[in-house]
Amino acid sequence: MHTSTTSTSPLEAWTAEQLQQATQGHWHNQKKPQTAVKRILTDSRHAEPGDAFLALQGERFDAHDFIEQVSKNGCEIAIVSHPVDADICQLVVADTRLALGHLGAYRRAQNSQLKVIALTGSSGKTTTKEMLGSILSRLAPTLITRGNLNNDLGVPMMLLELRAEHQYAVMELGASHQGEIDYTSQLVQPHVAGIINIGTAHLGEFGGRDGICTAKSEIYAHIAASGTAIIPAEDDFVDVIGQAVKSEQRLSFGTGGDVFATEVELLAQSAHFTLNTPQGTGQVNLPFAGAHNVSNATAACAFALALGIDLDDIVQGLQHAQGAQGRLNFIQHDKYLFIDDTYNANPTSMRAAGEVLAQQDGVRVMVIGDIGELGATAAQQHYMLGRDLVSIKGLNFIVAIGEFAPATQEGARSTQYGKKLQAFLTQEQAIPFLISLVETHQPQTMSFLFKGSRYTHMETLMADLMENL
């Protein structure tokens, strides 16, 4: 049985008393709503009758400015950090950002039947989350983190979507500063929690991989007493991670761990391997390319086993899993293969994507944008990336675009394969070169892979090239 992760049943309504109890706020002038609240939202554009609008404040915006507007749209309740002059019931709280967390935690506590997985990592967490979603949602209704709702605002927003029928929740937790995962894992109260890997994403915020490890390890702080910690056996921070774990029950994945892959066969768009677990072995035909996705699958297996899921169900779930949009999606366009991996990038996933492209047919062209959030190490990281990508056997051309493309090119030129890489500062400058590459190699088949950090919008360049073919 496959159960959809999107439910048609309505969200459980909130009473005025529940809102007050959850947030520890007070109703301004004792004016409280008489009807139930159907949902809590933070986007003023969608607020309507029956909603409670929660006014967030940021460095450059203050949603309290929109309360009069939401009132005119029929929304009768606002959750505020200070009263405003508007004809609307106002629940005044100490801090609306924290109130959102309190509301999410309240909803989580109401769903005592729920089994929660929390996961984090520098790369692969979204794909692992999708694999887990595929395993669990075949068994029962499952709430799965959508998009990038994995921070101190996104996590409680996801918890507000919990319904009584949900049996499982797979919560992806991200970190942009120390303490954030400690906060979000306390909200979700996981039964099973773990780190997939410690990479180099967000190096700028944490000042190095040690800092990243400390931030990610916060995920182990709030595991249920009878719960299980998941540990990456192959990671070079495995000892440090092990010290952060307080749970008695542990399960590790990867070579040397409790769950690992053997007899791995990497194909152009998939992988085949034997899955070895404490419950026995299974043969998996994984519809994802690359060794890194085999690793993600062993991680997903470890999380699922820790919830007591049967190995047969895990194998079935892995074999039916689908990738998230912009995560190694294969698109056939006439005789050209386009691999859309544009959702995001970090140094680890960039190298893994290069290995996947090397498995494809014809002339192989990797088109990369800058990687963000590397701080002071950015130029050095791009230099090392250029050096490593041109050294991947099977890549014919690499086109680097952006502010750090020259640094990437310098890295490429430090090897004997420097001519493989061309650097451009903008997409507009790169497109004529890409079109000329296609014309030069007619009538051969070609495979393109596009990847970059989210802000580089590499999907725009991919669409432009497709239109010109």
C-alpha positions as CSV (number, residue, x, y, z in Angstrom):
1,M,0.0,0.0,0.0
2,H,1.3,3.4,-0.9
3,T,-0.1,6.3,1.1
4,S,0.3,9.8,-0.1
5,T,2.3,12.2,2.0
6,T,-0.1,15.0,1.2
7,S,-3.3,14.6,3.1
8,T,-6.8,15.9,2.2
9,S,-8.0,15.9,5.8
10,P,-8.1,19.3,7.5
11,L,-5.6,20.5,10.0
12,E,-6.6,20.2,13.6
13,A,-8.1,23.5,14.7
14,W,-6.7,25.6,17.5
15,T,-8.8,27.1,20.3
16,A,-7.9,30.6,21.7
17,E,-7.0,28.8,25.0
18,Q,-4.6,26.4,23.2
19,L,-2.8,29.3,21.4
20,Q,-2.4,31.1,24.7
21,Q,-1.2,28.0,26.5
22,A,1.3,27.1,23.8
23,T,2.8,30.6,23.5
24,Q,2.4,31.8,27.1
25,G,1.0,35.0,25.7
26,H,-1.9,37.2,26.6
27,W,-4.9,38.5,24.6
28,H,-4.6,42.2,24.2
29,N,-7.5,44.0,26.0
30,Q,-9.0,40.6,26.8
31,K,-10.3,40.5,23.2
32,K,-10.0,36.8,22.1
33,P,-11.5,35.0,19.1
34,Q,-14.8,33.1,19.6
35,T,-14.2,30.6,16.8
36,A,-11.6,28.0,16.2
37,V,-8.4,28.8,14.3
38,K,-7.9,26.6,11.2
39,R,-4.2,27.4,10.6
40,I,-1.3,29.5,11.7
41,L,0.8,31.2,8.9
42,T,3.5,33.8,8.5
43,D,2.9,34.9,4.9
44,S,0.5,37.9,5.0
45,R,-0.5,37.4,1.4
46,H,-2.3,34.2,2.2
47,A,-4.0,35.2,5.4
48,E,-7.8,34.8,5.3
49,P,-10.8,34.3,7.6
50,G,-10.1,31.5,10.1
51,D,-6.3,32.0,10.1
52,A,-4.0,33.4,12.8
53,F,-1.3,35.5,11.3
54,L,2.1,35.3,13.1
55,A,4.1,38.5,12.7
56,L,7.8,37.7,12.4
57,Q,10.5,40.4,12.7
58,G,13.8,40.2,10.8
59,E,16.8,42.5,10.3
60,R,15.2,44.1,7.2
61,F,11.5,43.5,7.7
62,D,8.8,43.6,10.3
63,A,5.5,41.8,9.5
64,H,3.7,43.8,12.2
65,D,3.5,46.4,9.3
66,F,1.1,44.1,7.5
67,I,-1.4,43.4,10.3
68,E,-3.9,46.1,9.2
69,Q,-3.8,44.6,5.7
70,V,-4.5,41.0,6.8
71,S,-7.3,42.4,9.0
72,K,-8.9,43.9,5.9
73,N,-8.6,40.5,4.1
74,G,-10.8,39.0,6.8
75,C,-8.1,37.5,9.1
76,E,-9.3,38.0,12.6
77,I,-6.3,37.0,14.7
78,A,-2.7,38.1,14.9
79,I,0.2,36.8,17.1
80,V,2.4,39.8,17.8
81,S,5.3,40.8,20.0
82,H,3.7,44.2,20.7
83,P,0.1,45.4,20.2
84,V,-0.6,47.3,17.0
85,D,-3.4,49.7,16.1
86,A,-5.7,47.4,14.1
87,D,-9.2,45.9,14.5
88,I,-8.0,42.4,15.1
89,C,-7.7,40.0,18.1
90,Q,-4.0,40.1,19.2
91,L,-2.2,37.5,21.1
92,V,0.8,39.3,22.6
93,V,3.9,37.1,23.1
94,A,7.5,37.8,24.2
95,D,9.0,36.9,20.8
96,T,7.1,35.8,17.8
97,R,10.0,33.7,16.4
98,L,10.1,31.7,19.6
99,A,6.3,31.6,19.8
100,L,6.4,29.8,16.4
101,G,8.7,27.2,17.9
102,H,6.4,26.8,21.0
103,L,3.4,26.3,18.7
104,G,5.3,23.7,16.6
105,A,6.4,21.9,19.8
106,Y,2.8,22.0,21.2
107,R,1.5,20.3,18.0
108,R,4.3,17.7,18.1
109,A,3.5,16.9,21.8
110,Q,-0.2,16.4,20.9
111,N,0.7,13.7,18.4
112,S,2.1,11.1,20.8
113,Q,1.5,8.3,18.2
114,L,4.2,9.8,16.0
115,K,7.6,8.2,15.3
116,V,10.1,10.9,14.4
117,I,13.4,10.7,12.5
118,A,15.6,13.8,12.5
119,L,18.6,13.9,10.2
120,T,21.3,16.4,9.3
121,G,24.5,16.5,7.3
122,S,26.6,18.6,5.0
123,S,25.5,16.9,1.8
124,G,22.9,14.2,0.9
125,K,20.4,15.0,3.6
126,T,17.6,15.9,1.2
127,T,18.1,12.7,-0.9
128,T,18.3,10.6,2.2
129,K,15.1,12.3,3.4
130,E,13.4,11.4,0.1
131,M,14.5,7.8,0.4
132,L,13.2,7.6,3.9
133,G,9.9,9.2,2.8
134,S,9.6,6.5,0.1
135,I,10.2,3.7,2.7
136,L,7.8,5.0,5.4
137,S,5.0,6.5,3.3
138,R,4.4,3.1,1.7
139,L,3.5,1.8,5.3
140,A,1.6,4.7,6.8
141,P,0.9,8.5,6.4
142,T,4.2,10.3,6.8
143,L,5.1,14.0,7.2
144,I,8.3,14.8,5.3
145,T,10.2,18.1,5.4
146,R,9.3,20.1,2.2
147,G,11.9,22.0,0.3
148,N,14.3,23.8,2.6
149,L,12.0,24.2,5.6
150,N,14.8,22.9,7.8
151,N,15.8,25.9,10.0
152,D,14.5,27.5,13.2
153,L,11.5,28.8,11.3
154,G,10.9,26.0,8.8
155,V,11.0,23.2,11.3
156,P,8.1,24.5,13.5
157,M,6.2,25.4,10.3
158,M,6.4,21.7,9.2
159,L,5.3,20.6,12.7
160,L,2.2,22.8,12.3
161,E,1.2,20.5,9.4
162,L,1.0,17.4,11.6
163,R,-2.3,15.6,11.5
164,A,-3.8,12.8,13.7
165,E,-3.3,10.2,10.9
166,H,0.5,10.8,10.6
167,Q,2.4,7.8,12.0
168,Y,5.9,8.9,10.9
169,A,7.7,12.2,10.4
170,V,11.1,12.6,8.6
171,M,12.5,16.0,9.7
172,E,15.6,17.4,8.0
173,L,17.5,19.8,10.3
174,G,19.9,22.4,8.8
175,A,22.4,24.6,10.6
176,S,23.6,28.1,9.8
177,H,24.8,28.8,13.3
178,Q,25.7,27.0,16.6
179,G,22.7,26.2,18.7
180,E,20.2,26.0,15.8
181,I,20.0,22.2,15.6
182,D,19.8,22.0,19.4
183,Y,16.8,24.2,19.2
184,T,15.0,22.4,16.3
185,S,15.8,18.9,17.6
186,Q,14.2,19.9,20.9
187,L,11.1,20.9,19.0
188,V,10.8,17.7,17.0
189,Q,11.7,15.3,19.9
190,P,13.1,12.5,17.7
191,H,13.1,8.8,18.3
192,V,15.9,8.3,15.9
193,A,18.4,11.1,15.0
194,G,21.8,11.2,13.2
195,I,24.3,12.8,11.0
196,I,24.9,11.7,7.4
197,N,28.3,13.3,7.0
198,I,30.5,16.3,8.0
199,G,31.5,18.1,4.8
200,T,32.5,21.6,3.9
201,A,29.1,23.3,3.4
202,H,28.7,26.5,5.4
203,L,32.4,26.6,6.2
204,G,32.1,30.4,6.4
205,E,29.6,30.4,9.3
206,F,31.4,27.8,11.4
207,G,35.1,28.7,10.8
208,G,36.1,25.1,9.9
209,R,34.9,21.5,9.9
210,D,35.4,21.2,13.6
211,G,32.8,23.9,14.1
212,I,30.4,22.2,11.6
213,C,30.8,18.9,13.5
214,T,30.0,20.6,16.8
215,A,26.9,22.2,15.3
216,K,25.6,19.1,13.6
217,S,26.3,16.9,16.7
218,E,23.6,18.9,18.6
219,I,21.1,16.6,16.9
220,Y,21.9,13.9,19.4
221,A,20.9,16.0,22.4
222,H,17.2,15.3,22.5
223,I,16.7,11.7,21.3
224,A,14.0,9.8,23.3
225,A,15.3,7.7,26.1
226,S,14.5,4.5,24.2
227,G,15.7,5.9,20.9
228,T,18.6,5.3,18.6
229,A,21.5,7.5,17.4
230,I,22.6,7.0,13.8
231,I,26.4,7.5,13.2
232,P,28.4,7.6,9.9
233,A,31.1,4.9,10.3
234,E,33.3,6.2,7.5
235,D,33.3,9.9,8.4
236,D,36.7,11.2,9.5
237,F,34.9,12.9,12.5
238,V,33.3,9.6,13.6
239,D,35.2,9.6,17.0
240,V,34.1,13.1,17.8
241,I,30.5,12.3,16.8
242,G,30.6,9.2,18.9
243,Q,31.6,11.3,22.0
244,A,28.5,13.6,21.4
245,V,26.1,10.7,21.5
246,K,24.4,10.0,24.8
247,S,22.0,7.3,23.6
248,E,22.7,3.7,24.6
249,Q,21.3,2.4,21.3
250,R,23.5,3.2,18.3
251,L,23.4,2.1,14.7
252,S,26.2,3.0,12.3
253,F,26.2,2.9,8.5
254,G,29.0,2.8,5.8
255,T,32.1,0.6,5.6
256,G,32.9,-0.8,9.0
257,G,29.4,0.0,10.3
258,D,26.3,-2.0,11.1
259,V,24.7,-1.2,7.7
260,F,26.9,-1.3,4.6
261,A,26.9,-1.9,0.9
262,T,28.9,-4.6,-0.9
263,E,29.1,-5.8,-4.6
264,V,28.3,-2.2,-5.7
265,E,27.7,-1.8,-9.4
266,L,27.5,1.8,-10.5
267,L,25.5,2.3,-13.7
268,A,24.9,5.4,-15.7
269,Q,21.6,6.3,-14.0
270,S,21.3,3.8,-11.2
271,A,23.2,1.5,-8.9
272,H,22.9,-2.1,-7.8
273,F,24.3,-3.4,-4.5
274,T,23.9,-5.9,-1.7
275,L,22.6,-4.2,1.5
276,N,24.1,-5.8,4.6
277,T,22.3,-5.2,7.9
278,P,21.9,-6.8,11.4
279,Q,18.6,-8.1,10.0
280,G,20.2,-9.9,7.1
281,T,21.0,-8.9,3.5
282,G,19.0,-7.6,0.6
283,Q,19.6,-6.9,-3.1
284,V,18.8,-3.3,-4.0
285,N,18.3,-1.8,-7.5
286,L,18.6,1.9,-6.6
287,P,17.1,4.4,-9.1
288,F,19.9,6.9,-8.2
289,A,23.3,7.3,-9.8
290,G,26.6,7.6,-8.0
291,A,28.5,6.1,-5.1
292,H,27.4,8.9,-2.8
293,N,23.7,7.8,-3.3
294,V,24.6,4.3,-2.3
295,S,26.0,5.8,0.9
296,N,22.7,7.8,1.3
297,A,20.7,4.6,0.8
298,T,22.7,2.8,3.6
299,A,22.0,5.8,5.9
300,A,18.3,5.7,5.1
301,C,18.3,2.0,5.8
302,A,19.9,2.6,9.2
303,F,17.3,5.2,10.2
304,A,14.5,2.9,9.1
305,L,15.8,-0.1,10.9
306,A,16.1,1.9,14.1
307,L,12.3,2.5,13.8
308,G,11.7,-1.3,13.5
309,I,10.9,-1.3,9.8
310,D,11.4,-4.7,8.1
311,L,14.3,-5.1,5.7
312,D,11.9,-6.1,2.8
313,D,10.0,-2.9,3.3
314,I,13.2,-0.9,3.3
315,V,14.4,-2.5,0.0
316,Q,11.0,-1.9,-1.6
317,G,11.0,1.7,-0.5
318,L,14.6,2.4,-1.8
319,Q,13.7,0.8,-5.2
320,H,10.7,3.1,-5.6
321,A,12.3,6.3,-4.3
322,Q,12.4,9.4,-6.5
323,G,14.8,12.2,-6.4
324,A,13.9,15.8,-5.4
325,Q,13.7,18.3,-8.2
326,G,17.1,19.6,-9.2
327,R,18.9,16.7,-7.6
328,L,20.5,14.6,-10.3
329,N,17.4,14.5,-12.5
330,F,18.0,12.9,-15.9
331,I,16.3,14.7,-18.8
332,Q,16.6,13.4,-22.4
333,H,16.4,16.2,-24.9
334,D,16.7,14.8,-28.5
335,K,20.2,13.1,-28.6
336,Y,21.4,15.1,-25.6
337,L,21.3,14.1,-22.0
338,F,20.8,16.9,-19.5
339,I,21.4,16.2,-15.8
340,D,19.7,18.8,-13.7
341,D,21.6,19.0,-10.3
342,T,21.0,22.7,-9.9
343,Y,19.2,22.7,-6.6
344,N,22.4,23.4,-4.5
345,A,26.1,22.6,-4.3
346,N,28.9,22.2,-1.9
347,P,32.5,20.9,-2.6
348,T,31.6,17.3,-1.7
349,S,28.4,17.1,-3.8
350,M,30.2,18.9,-6.7
351,R,32.9,16.2,-6.9
352,A,30.2,13.4,-6.6
353,A,28.3,15.0,-9.5
354,G,31.4,14.9,-11.6
355,E,31.8,11.2,-11.0
356,V,28.2,10.6,-12.1
357,L,28.7,12.6,-15.3
358,A,31.8,10.5,-16.0
359,Q,29.5,7.4,-16.2
360,Q,27.4,8.9,-19.0
361,D,27.6,8.5,-22.8
362,G,29.2,10.6,-25.5
363,V,31.0,13.9,-24.9
364,R,30.7,14.9,-21.2
365,V,30.4,18.5,-20.3
366,M,30.1,19.7,-16.7
367,V,28.7,23.3,-16.2
368,I,29.3,24.7,-12.7
369,G,28.3,27.8,-10.9
370,D,29.9,29.2,-7.8
371,I,29.6,27.5,-4.4
372,G,28.4,29.9,-1.7
373,E,28.8,30.1,2.1
374,L,32.5,29.1,2.1
375,G,33.6,32.3,3.8
376,A,37.3,33.2,3.7
377,T,38.1,29.7,2.2
378,A,36.1,30.3,-0.9
379,A,38.9,30.9,-3.4
380,Q,41.0,28.0,-2.0
381,Q,38.0,25.6,-2.1
382,H,37.3,26.6,-5.7
383,Y,40.9,26.2,-6.7
384,M,40.9,22.6,-5.2
385,L,37.6,21.9,-6.9
386,G,39.0,22.9,-10.3
387,R,42.1,20.7,-9.7
388,D,40.0,17.7,-8.8
389,L,37.2,18.0,-11.4
390,V,39.6,18.1,-14.4
391,S,41.4,15.0,-13.0
392,I,38.2,12.9,-13.1
393,K,38.7,10.5,-15.9
394,G,35.9,10.7,-18.5
395,L,35.0,14.4,-18.1
396,N,35.8,16.1,-21.5
397,F,34.9,19.7,-20.7
398,I,34.2,21.8,-17.6
399,V,32.7,25.2,-17.9
400,A,33.0,27.3,-14.7
401,I,30.9,30.4,-14.3
402,G,30.9,33.1,-11.6
403,E,33.0,35.2,-9.4
404,F,35.2,32.3,-8.4
405,A,35.5,30.8,-11.9
406,P,39.0,32.2,-12.3
407,A,40.1,30.5,-9.0
408,T,38.6,27.2,-10.3
409,Q,40.5,27.7,-13.5
410,E,43.8,28.2,-11.7
411,G,43.2,24.9,-9.9
412,A,42.6,23.2,-13.2
413,R,45.8,24.7,-14.6
414,S,47.9,23.3,-11.7
415,T,47.3,19.9,-13.4
416,Q,48.2,18.5,-16.8
417,Y,44.5,18.7,-17.7
418,G,44.1,22.5,-17.4
419,K,42.8,22.9,-21.0
420,K,39.6,21.0,-20.1
421,L,38.3,23.9,-18.1
422,Q,37.0,27.2,-19.4
423,A,36.1,30.1,-17.1
424,F,33.4,32.8,-17.5
425,L,32.2,35.5,-15.1
426,T,28.6,35.4,-16.3
427,Q,26.0,33.0,-17.9
428,E,25.6,35.4,-20.8
429,Q,29.3,35.0,-21.6
430,A,29.2,31.2,-21.3
431,I,26.2,30.4,-23.5
432,P,28.0,31.1,-26.9
433,F,30.8,28.8,-25.8
434,L,28.4,26.0,-24.9
435,I,26.5,26.4,-28.2
436,S,29.8,26.2,-30.1
437,L,30.8,23.0,-28.2
438,V,27.6,21.4,-29.4
439,E,28.1,22.5,-33.0
440,T,31.8,21.4,-33.0
441,H,30.8,17.9,-31.8
442,Q,27.9,17.2,-34.2
443,P,26.6,14.6,-34.7
444,Q,27.9,12.9,-31.5
445,T,25.8,12.3,-28.4
446,M,26.6,14.6,-25.5
447,S,25.9,14.6,-21.8
448,F,25.6,17.8,-19.8
449,L,25.5,18.2,-16.1
450,F,24.5,21.6,-14.5
451,K,25.2,22.4,-10.9
452,G,25.8,25.4,-8.6
453,S,24.7,26.9,-5.3
454,R,21.0,28.0,-5.3
455,Y,21.7,31.7,-5.8
456,T,23.5,31.0,-9.1
457,H,20.3,29.8,-10.8
458,M,22.1,27.3,-13.1
459,E,18.7,26.0,-14.2
460,T,18.3,29.2,-16.2
461,L,21.5,28.5,-18.2
462,M,20.4,24.9,-18.7
463,A,17.0,26.0,-20.1
464,D,18.8,28.6,-22.4
465,L,21.0,25.9,-23.8
466,M,18.1,23.5,-24.4
467,E,16.2,26.2,-26.3
468,N,19.2,26.8,-28.6
469,L,19.6,23.1,-29.5
